[in-house]
């Protein structure tokens, strides 16, 4: 296959044309390139032309036996020649000068034999694998060929690489001017396609030839291995391949073929292949040479041969299966020392720490453990963590922990394990974290590793131990001001002041500076920008303590845009995103939440995913998307069970309770409230959300005094902690609603006015909600104006659930003033909005009897029923949707008609029922759509 040119060239040289003296052809090529097959083709051609053929096959196992090849040649001679000539391998005495020398009489005898055999007929000597021939035979062969002048003598040999004891003699014999060299290359893609056509058919060959060539490099033996694997699969026959599964698959037969290719090169060649398999590639020949302790020259030769034979491509294995079988071929007592030596060499060269660790993790280091091993494993763990390869990082850290003899280093490794796995599975690290509390508080744990431990202890509510550890960090930071440690401590102080301000043991560490930051102040030439960590926590504290601050919001947005989420920055990113949520930047916060949820989900970082899901739930709650609130809060608790939240569990539970209460799912809210929660939860900001949600549930279920107690408790805590801003929680409005149900109009009004004053003049969800509550405290004739203002503010700020409540109140206000048409229109708007928010209880309270039709409503109000009966079905549907508040474009989309058709229908409706504008459409028309359309 693809050997036609070589065959033609050999035939011309050996059997055709005039010539002077004997001729010699050498067939060379990589292992399994088809040298033997081509040699057989030549001998077959010679036999067909009446040429006497003397064949021989050299073997590495017979290379030490003198005259082994020459004896094979004599066996192919005529009987009378065999009888009259001695068989040198059995009868001739060895040269006393050494086994590799041939005696002159034997040389002369072989020459005379060649002259005799070529006297009456052409003669072809064909030797396969001549590189394994014994030296005496080679010397006889060279002597006879050089002295035989007969043109009837031809010699063709196949050879592999010229290495070993016969290299010099072969070089003298095969590199003469009259020698013709034929070098066999691997098959091209076209050649592979031809082979596959014979086995698989034209269509399959065309589809897979490139893939087979890519995996084998055109090596015939490897190709046969792949094909044999394909035909030996037990799951299907060769004529009925499963769809999409007939691409080449490297199986056992392919792996054995590859191993055979390697073994045929000899022990040194095999050692090079094993070294490449261990390192993964052959890109560094000096490193490979030092690893296997073989000369660089020989290594380069072996790499070139492995490339030519199709095992390697660009210094790397074409198939991982070949690397695997080579590693499996190594004995265990060889593999361990090789891995250890590879790790040491790579470490000394400054290679990728992960590559070093890969070798170290493959075996246990011999005693005593060298110092560099622990450092190499730690370096690899750092790189693995950065690449989100957590399992690898843990394996490195655990092995380093086994090897280290230094107590502080062991503690540092334990802390690093906690930090590496906390974003993914905090529950798995609880025990390890708790074991580090004592060393962190006593100063045994290095300060940089203490900060993550402090954060974990805070989340578990172990405030005394966190305070002791913080004291150690403070001392270390005081000795190194302006360092990363100092920045980390300042960030924790800011976080404590806005999240855990109710613990006396932590008060010495609370940040007492003004919350306002240098948001837009220009920097002097000798100043450096504030760390994003400080900026994020300062922005959060500003919004929580003062309300929405545009400069703080912009600063938080810059942090999100410039800081990539990682283990070191997760709290920074979380704080910046919280700032946007509390500042009611709903659209921006939603975008960032969704992006981070997707990222953490792909990474499998369950804890981080849960944290961002609960923020997404908080955004949904603040805009009034109650179903989304439930969905994201429930997912947060699925990704991270309540025990993993520690004292911060008040946040996801608070979101769920609040949403279920607003939806009217009071049993679900009660079940959530019945779950046990840690007492320490009520002493942090997240517990405020739980307390506020409990108050809302109690208000909705008629436990007014209990609700008032919880709302007041929220207010007192927020005031004591310096977090009493409208951005945090609107406890005043909850208390005001409670007073309204208890008949305390004046107190409700006072609380609503306080909330309005705090909210300021800008449009915000809080301001709209306060206006709604305030309207309920005013006389009837004043309510409409306040409620209209509330609706406008809420529509501008995106508080949809509060807007639905405001519209419901506005409908009631119009009804009390006798404006029934406007009341019905507001009711419809409120109903649609409540439905879209998932506020089922509010929606039910707004609905009227579904069975009431347009005709019965017309009769009740004295409208002309005959006029309604004149409407066609299409006109009735359009009129009903218009009465429900849908725009012409929305009606067209719902009914799959054009806007122009909608306008024409409405024109006819107005004429038939004798009205002039849309708002005069009877309110009852909308029920025809709601229940029958």
N, C-alpha and C positions, 0 to 999 in steps of 0.2 A: 504494500500500500504506500503510495507516494515514493516508490523506489525504482520506477521505470528508468529514470536517467542514470542512476547508479548501475543498474543491471546492464544497460546498453554500453556504458563506458567500460565495465569490466569485461564484457564479451568482446568488445573491439580490441582491448589490450591483450587478452589471453588467447583468443581463438581466431582473430582475423588480421589480415594485412601482413606485409613483410616485416621481418624483425631480425635483429642481430643479437644472438645469444639468448639466455634465459630471461624470463620476465617475472617480476614480483609485484603483487598487489596487496595492499594493507587496508582492511576494513576496520574502521574505528568508530567510536560513538559512545554515548553514555550507556550505563547499565540498562538493559532491556530495551535498547533502541532498535533491535532487529538485526544485529550483526550476524548471529548464528543462522537466522532464517535466510539472509542474503547469501551467506557462505554456502548453505545447502542448495540454494537456487543455482549458484555457479557450478557446484559439483554435479548437479543434475544435468545442467546444460552440457558440461564436459562429457558426461557419460553418454548423452544422446549424440554427441559428435564423434564417438569412438575414442575418446581420450581416456587413458588409464589414470585412475584417481587413487592416490595414497592418502587416506584420511587419518587424522589424529586429533584428539581432544586433550588439551593440557588441563591439569587440575591442581589447585593449591595443595590438596592433600598429598599429591605425588611429586611435588616440586623438589623434595629432598632426595628422591630416588634417582640415581644417575641413569641416563638413557631411557627414561620412562617414555618419552615422546618418540624417540628413535625406534624403540621396540614396536610401538604401534605402527610406525611406517613400514617396518620390515614385515609385519603381519599382513599388510595389504599387498605385498609383492607376490609375483608368481611362485609356485611351489619350488621350482628348480633353483630359483634364486635363494629362497629361504633355506634350502638344504645345503647349498654350497657356501653360504655366508654365515658367519657366527651371529647369533642374536646377542647384541652387546649387553643388554640388561641382565642376561642370565649367565653368559659364558665368559665375557671379557673380564680380564683382571682390571681392577681399579688402578688408576695412576697413583703411584706412591707419593706424588707431590700434593695430592689433595683430591677430594671427591668431585670438585667442580671442574677438573681438568680432563680433557679427552686425550687418549694416547694417539700418537701420530699414525700407527698402523690402522687404527679404527677410522680415523679421519680419511685416510687414503682409500680404505676399503669402501666407505660410503660413497666417495667420489666415483670410484670405478663402477659401483653398482648403478649410480645415476647415469653414467655414460652408456652402460649396457642397456638399461631400460629405455633410454631415449633413442637408441640406435634404430629400432624398428617401429616405434609408435610414439605419439605425443604423450607426455606425462604431466599430471597436475598433482602437486603436493598441496593439501588443504589442511591447515591446522587452526582449530578453534581455541580461543582464549590463550593465545600464544604467550601472554604476559606471565602465565603460570608454568611455562615450560622449564624443565631442568636445564642447568647450564651446560652440561656435557652434550645434551641433545642439540642445544642451540649452536654450540661451537661446531659440531659435525655438520649441521644444516648450513651454517654460514660458509664453512670450508667447501662443501660440495657445490653450493650455488655459485660461488665466486669462480670456481675452476671449471665448471661445466659450461662449455661454449655452445652446446647444442641449443638450437632454437626451438627444439621440441619440448624443453623443460619450462613449465610455468609453476609459480608458487603463489598461493593466496592464503592469507592468514587474517584472522579477526583478533582484535586486541582491545583490552580496556586500558585503564591508566597505567603508565609506565612507572610503576613503583615496585619496591622490593628487590630481591637479590638479582633478578634477571634484567633489571632496568638497563644497565650499562651494555650488556651483550645485545639486547634487543635494539638499543639505540644505534649501535654500530651496524646491525643487520638491516634495519628498516628505514634508515635515513641515508639512502644513497641516491644519486641523481636519477637512476633508472627505475626507482621504485615509484609506483602509482598509489597515491593515498586517496581513499574514498571515506569521507566522514559522513555519518548518518545523523541527521537532525531529527528531533521529535516531530510528530505529525502536526501539521497545521490544522486550523479549524476545518478546512476543506477535507483534509485527510480523515479527521475524526468523523466528519459528516458521512464520508464514504463508508467507514467502518460501521457507523450506527445504522446506515441505510440497510446494510446486510442483515442486521440484527433486529431493528425496530421498524423498518419501513421508511419511506421517503419523508412522510409528513412529520413523524416523530423526530427523525434525524435533523430535519431543518429547524425544528423548534428547540432542540436541546443540544445541538452540537457545540455551541459556544459555551454552555454551562459545563459540559463534560470536559471540554478543553481547558476551561478555567480551573477546574479541580485537579486535572492530571498533567497539564502542560504538554499534552500530546504523547505521554508515555504509554506505550502499548500495554505493558503489564498492569499499570494502574487502570487503564481503560477497561481491560478485561475484568479486573476486580470489581469495578463499578457495575459493569453489565452483569457479572455473575451475581452480585448482591441484588440487583434489580430482579433477576429471574428466579432467585431463590427465596424471595419474600413469601411467607406462608399465607399472607392475608389475601393474595390475589395472584392470578396467573399472568404470564407475560402478554397474553393476547387480550386481556380484559383489565387494563389498569384503572385504578380509581381516578375519577376526574381531579385534575390539579395536583396529583401526587406522583406523577411519573417523572419528575425532575430527578437528577442524580442524587442519591443518598449514600454517603460513605458508610458502608457496613463492615462486617467482620472480614469478608474476603478482600475488600479494598485495603483495609488496615494491614492485613497479612501481606498483601502485595507490596505495600509501601515498606514494611519491615524487611521484606526480601530484597528490595532495591538497596536498602541501607546496608544490610549484611553482606551483600555481594561486593561491597567496596573494601571490605577487610576491617580488622579491629580498630585501626586508627580512624578510619572513616566513620565507623560506628560510634566511636567515642565523641567525635565532633558532632554528629547528629544528636546524640544524647545531650551534649552541652547546649546545643541550640534549643532543644526542646525545654531544657530547664530554664534558660534565660528568656525564652519566648521568641527570640529572633537572633539574627547573626549580624546586626548592624555594627557591632563593635568587635572586630576580629581580635584586637589586643586583649580585650576583656575575656573573650571566649578562650583564647589561648592560655591565659593565666588560670582560668577556671579548670580546664581539663588537663593542663600541663602538657600541651602539645605545641610544637613550634608553629609560629605564625604562618610560615611558608606552607606547611602542610595543612593548616586550618583553612587558608585561602583556597588551596586546591580542592579540599573537600567541600567547601561552600560552593565553589564553582561547579563541582560535579553534582551536588545536590540540586543546584539550580537547573543544570542542564537536564537532569533526569526527571524534573517536574515535581520534586518534593518542595523546593523553595521557590519563591518569586519575590524579588526585591528584598531578600534577606529574611522573609517571613514564610511560614508554612502556608501552602495553598489551602490546606484543609486542617482544621483543628483536630480532626480524627487522627491524623498522622502524628501530631504532637502528643496526643493522649497515648497512643500505642507505644511511642518511644519512651515516654515516662513510665508507662506500665512495664516496659521491658527492663527497666533498671531494677536491680535487687535493692531491698530495703537498706541493707548495710552500706550500699553505695549512695543511695538517694539522700539520706540525712546529711552526711558530710558534704556532698555537693551543694545542697541547699545552703548549708551554713557558710561554705566558702563563697558561694554566689552572693549571699547577703553581705558578707564582710567586704568583698570587692566592690559591690555596688555602693555601699555606705562610704567607703574610702574615696570613690570617684564622685561623690555628691549626687548620686542618682536620685530619682523620684523616691521619696520615703515610702510610698505605697508599694513600689516594686521591691524595695528592701524587705518590707514587712511580709510581703507575699512569700518570700523564701523562709523567713523566720517562723511564720505561722505553720509552715509545712512540716516542722519537726521540733522536737524539744532540744534546746541548746545543751551542749555538754557542760558538765560541771568542771571547774567553777565558771559561772556565767560572766562573760566579758562585759565591761562597763558600757561599751558602746551599744549593746543590744537594747537595753532599756530606753536609752535616748532615741534610738532609731524607731522603736515601737511607738513612743510618744509622738515623735514627729509625724509618723504615718497616721496616727489617730487624729491629729489636728487636720491633716490634709483630707482624711476620709470624712470627717465631720463637715468640712467646708463643701465637700462634694455630695453630701447627704447619703453617704455610704455608712449608715449607722451600725450595721452588723459588723462590718469590717473594723470600724472604730472601736467597738466594744471588745472584739477579739484581741485587738492590739493592746488595749488598755488592761484587759484581764491578764494577758500574758506578761505584760510589763509589771503588773502588780505581783504576779507570782515570782518574778525574778528579782525585784528590788529588795534591798535589805535596809533601806533608809526609811524610817518611820514617817517623816514629813513628806517624802516623795510618795509613799504609799497612800497617805491621806490625800495628797494632791491628785493622784490617779483616781481615787474613789470619787472625789468631787467632780472631776472631769467626766466620769461615767454618768453621774447624775445629770450634769448639764447637757451631755450629749443625748440622753434618752428622754429627758423631761418633756420636750415638745412632742414626743411621739407616744410615750406611755408613762405618764407620771406615776401611776399605781405600781409599776414594776420597780420604781426607784424609791418608794416611800421608806422602806426599811434602811436602805443605804443612806438616805438623807438624814434620817433620825440618828443614825450612828455617827454622823459627822457633826451633830450639834455640839457635843462636848468639846472635841478638838477645835472647832471654830471659835467657841467661846473662851478657850484657854490660850489661844494664840498658836497652837501647834499647826493648824492649817494655814498655809500661806494666804496673805490678804487678798490677792486677786481671785483666788478660788473660793474665798469666803463669801464674796458678794452673791453669787448664785445660790449658795446655801442659805444666806439670809432671806432672799426672796422666797425660797421654798418654805422656810420656817414660818414666814409671815402668812403664806397661803394656808398653812396647816394650823394657824392660830397659836403657835408656840412663841409667844411674844417675849417672854423672859430670855429664852435661849437666843432669839433673834437680836435682842438688845445687847446681850453679852458679846455676840459675834460682831455686832456693829461697833462696839467699843474697841475691839481689836483692829477693825478696819480703820476707824477714825485715828487711832494712834499711828498706824502705818502711813496713812495719807498725810498726816501732819508732818511726818518726816520727809515726805516727797510731794510738796505742793505743786500743782500744775500738771501732774502726771495723769495718765489714764485712770489710775486708781482713784485719784482725787476727784476726777470728773464723775466716775461711777458712783462714788459716795455722795456727791452733791445731787446727782439724779435720784438716788434713793431717798435722800432727805426731802426732795420735792414731792416724790411719790408718797412718802409717808404723810406729809401734811395734807394731801388731797384724798388719801385713801384710808389710812389707819391713824386718824388723829385722836382717838379716844383711849389710848393706852399710856398711862403715866410712865411706864418703863421706857417708852419710846420717845417721850417728850424731849429729852436732851438732844435728840437727833432730828427733830422736825425743823424744816426750813422756816426761819422766822423773817426772812427778807420779804420785801414787797413783791407781790405776785407779778407786777408789771415787769416786762423784760425789755431789753434793748432791741425791740423788734425792727425799727427802721433807722436807728441811729447810725450815722456814718462812722466807720472805723478809722482811727488814726493809723499812720504808717507802722507804728510799733505794736498794734493790736492784732490779735488773731480772731477769726469768727468764732462765735460760741458753738460748742459742740452740739450736734443735732440731738443728742440724748438730753441735754439740759433744755434745749429749745422746746422739745416735745412735751416734757413734763411741766415746764414753766407755762406753756400755752394752755395745757389742760387745767392747771391750777387757776390760771387767770379766768378762764371761762366759768369754772365751777364756783369761784368765789365772787366774781364781779358780773357775770353774765357775758353775753356775746361781745367780743372785742375783735374788730375786723383785723387788727394787726396780728393778734394771736392766731386767728383763723388762717391768715395768709402764711404765717410762720409754720403752722402745722401742715399746710398743703405743701410748702417747700420741703419739709422733712420727708413727706410721703413720696415726693417726686425724686428726691436725691438719695434716699437711704434704701438699700436693698434688704429685703427680709432675710434674716439669718438668726442663728442661735444668739448671737451677741446683740442683735438689733431688734429682736421680736418685741421687747417691752417698749422700745422707742417707737416703733411703728404702731403698736397698739395704743400708746398714749396719744400720738398724733391723730389717729383715727377716732379715738374717743372725743377728742377736741371738736372734730367736725360733727360728730353725732350730737353732742350736747349743745353745740352752736346751731343746731337745726339746719345744717348744710346737707339736706337730705339727698339731693341728686349726686353730689360729689361723694358723700359718704357711701351711698349705695354702690357707686361705681368701684370705689376702692374695696369695699367689703366683698363684692362679687369677684373681683380680681384676686384678692387674697384667699378667699374661700376656694377658688379653683386651684390656685397654686399650692396651698397646703393640702388639699385633697389629693392632688397628683403626687405630692411628696409622701403622703401617708402620715403626715404630722397631725395626729388626731387631737392632741391638746390644743395646738394652735388653731386648727380647724374649728374646734369647739368655741374658742375665744372669739373668733371672727364671726361665727354663726350667731352668737349671742349679741354681738354688736349689730349684726344685720337685723336681728329680731327687734332690737331697741329702736333702730331707724323705722322699721315697719310699724311699731307701736306708736311712735311719735307722729307719724303721718296718718295713722288710722287704718293701716292695712292689717286687720286683725288676723286673718287666716295666715298671712305670711309670718306674722309674729309667732303664731303657734308652730308653724312648720319649722322655722329656723331655731326656735328655742328648744323644741323637741329634738331636733337633730343635734344641737349642742349637748344635750344630756345623753343622747345615744353615743356620740363620739367619745364623750368623757363622762362617765357615771358620776353621780352626786358625790361619792366619796373622793373622787379625784379633784373636785372643785374646792374641797376644804371649806374655809370660812367665806369663800367668795361665791358659794352656791346660791346666795340670795339673788344674784343677777339673773341667771336663767329661770329660776323659780318665780322671781318677781315678774319677768316678762310673760310667762305662761299664765300666772294667776290673773294678772291685769287684763290680758287678752281674753281669757275665758269669761271673766266677769263682764267685760264690755259686750261680748257676744251673747251673754245670757246663759252660758254653760256653768251654772253655779255649783252643780254637783262636782264637775271636773275641778273647779277652783278649790272647792272644799277638800277634795281628795289630795290635792297638792299641798294645801295648808296643813293637812294632817301628817305629812311626812316629817320625820324628826330632822332638825337642823341644829348645828352647833350654836351654843350660846354666844360664842365669840363673833358670830356672824352679824349680830345686831350692833357691833361696835366698829363697823367699817362702812365705807360708802356704798358698797354693794348690798349690804343689809338694809340700807335706806330704801332701796327699790322694793325689797321684799316687804318691809313694813308698810310702805305706801300702797302696794298691791293688796295687802291684807286689809288695809283700811277701806279701799275701794270695794272689796268683796263684802265687807261688813255693812257698808253703806247700801249696797245693792240688795242685800238680803235682810234689811230692816233692823240690824243691830247698830242703831245710830250712835249711841253713847260709846260703844266700843270703837266704832269708826272714828269718832271725834278724838278719843284718847290716842289712837294710833297716828292720826294726822298731826295732833299737837306734839306727840313724841318725835315725829319726823322734823317738825319745825324747830323744836328745842335742840335736837342733835345738830341740825344744819347750822343753826345760829352759833352753838358752842364750837363747832368745828370750822367756822368761817366759810361755810359752803352754801350760805343762804342766798342763792341767786335764782332767778327764774329759769336759768338753763338747767339747773340740777333737777329739782322736782317742784311741782306746783302744789305744795301741801296746803297753802292758803285757800286755793280754789276747792280742794276736797273738803276742807273744814267748812268753807262757806256753803257748799251744797248740803252738807250735813245740817248746818244751822237752819237752812231753808226748810228742810224736812221737819225740823223741830220747832219751826215757827220763829226762829231768831232772825228776823229780817235785818235788823240794824247791825247785828254782829256779822251777818253774811255780807252786807254791803260794805262794812268797814274792811273786811278781809279782801274782798274783790277790789276795792279801791287801792289797798296796799299793793296788791299784785299788779294792778295797772301802773302804779307809780314805779314799781321795780322794772316792769317790762319796757317802759319808755314809749315813745311815740312811733317807733318803727313797727311795720307790720310783722307780726309773729304769731305763732300758734298760741302762745301763752296770752298775748294781748287779746286775741279773738275770743279765747275761752273765758277770760276775765270779763269782757264786755257782755258775754252771754249770761254769766252769773249775775253781773250787776243789773242787767235788764230785769231779772226775776225779782229784784228788790224794789223796783220802781213801779209807780202807778201805771195802769194799763195804757194810757195815752202816750207814755214816754217809752214804752218797751219797743215799739216797732222801730224807731230810729236807732236805738242802741243795738237791736238785733240785726238790722240791716248793715250797720257798721261792722258788727262781729262777723257776719257772713262775708263781707268784702275783705276783711283782714284775713280770715281763714282761707278764703279762696286764693288770695295772693301768697300766703305762706305755706299752703299745702297741708293744712290740718283737716283731713277729709272726715274723720269720725266726728271731730268737734264741730265741723261745718254741718254735718247731718243733724246733730243735736240742735245747733243754732237754727237751722231751717225748720225743724220740728217745732221749736219754741216760737219761731216767727209765724208759722202757720196757726198756732194756737192763739197768738196775739191778734192776728187779723180776724180770726173767728170770733174772738171776744169783742172786737170792735164792729162786728157785723159784716165785714168784707169777706163773704164766703168764697167768691171766685178766686180771689188772691190766696185765701187760706188753702183752698184745694190745690192750687198750682204749687204753693210752697210745700204742701204735703207730698205731692208727687215728686218734687225735687229731692226732698228729704228721704223718701222711700227708695228712690233709685240710688242715692248716695249710700244709704245704710246697707242696701243689698250688696253694692260693690265693695264696701268695707268689710262685710261679713258680720255686721252688727245685727244679728238675727232678732234679738229681743227688741231693739228699737224698731226694726222693720215690722215685726208683728204688731207693735203698738200703733203703727201708722196705717196699717191696712184696714180697709173697710170690707164689708161682706162681699165676697167674690161673686155671689149669684146675682147681685144687682146689675141690671143691664142698662144700656143707654135709654131704652124706651121707658123702663120703670122710673129712672131718674128724671126723665123729661116730664112724665106724668106727675111725679111728686113736686116738681118745681113749676109746673104749669106750662112747660114748654110744648111746642106744637109737635105731637107725636107723628102727625102726618108728614111733616117735613123730614123727620129722621127716616121714615119708611121709604122716602124717595131716593135715599143714598144707595148707590150700588155697593157690592161687596168690596170692590177695590177702593172706592171713595171712603167707605166706613173704616177700612184698615188704615188708610193714610190719615184720616181725621183722628182716629184713636191714638196713633203714634204721635201725631202733632199735639194732641191734648196731653200726652204723657211727658211732653217737654223735649221730644227729639227734634233735631234740626232737619231741614230738607235733605241734606247730604246723608245724614244717618238713616232717615226713612228710606231713601233710595237704596242704600246699601242693604238694609234689612229685607226689603221687599224685592230686591234685584230688578229695580226699574231705574229710569233716568231721573235726574233732578228736575228736568223739564216736565216729565210726566207727573211728578209729585206736585209741582206748582199748578198744573192744569187741574188735577183732582181737587186741590184745596180751593181753587177759584170756584169750582162748581159746588163744593160743600158750603162755602160761605154764602153763595147765592141761594141754595136750597133751604138752608136753615136760618137765612136772614140775619147774618152777622157780617161785620166788616173787618175784623182782625183776628189773629190767631188766639190771643188770650181770652177771647169770648167763647172759644170752643167749650162745650159742657164738660165738666170734670169727669162725669161718669163714662165718657167715651174711652178713657184709658183702661178700664177694666175689661173691655172687649179684647184688647190686645193682650193684657196680662194673663187672661185665663182661657182665651180661645184662639188667638191669632197664631 
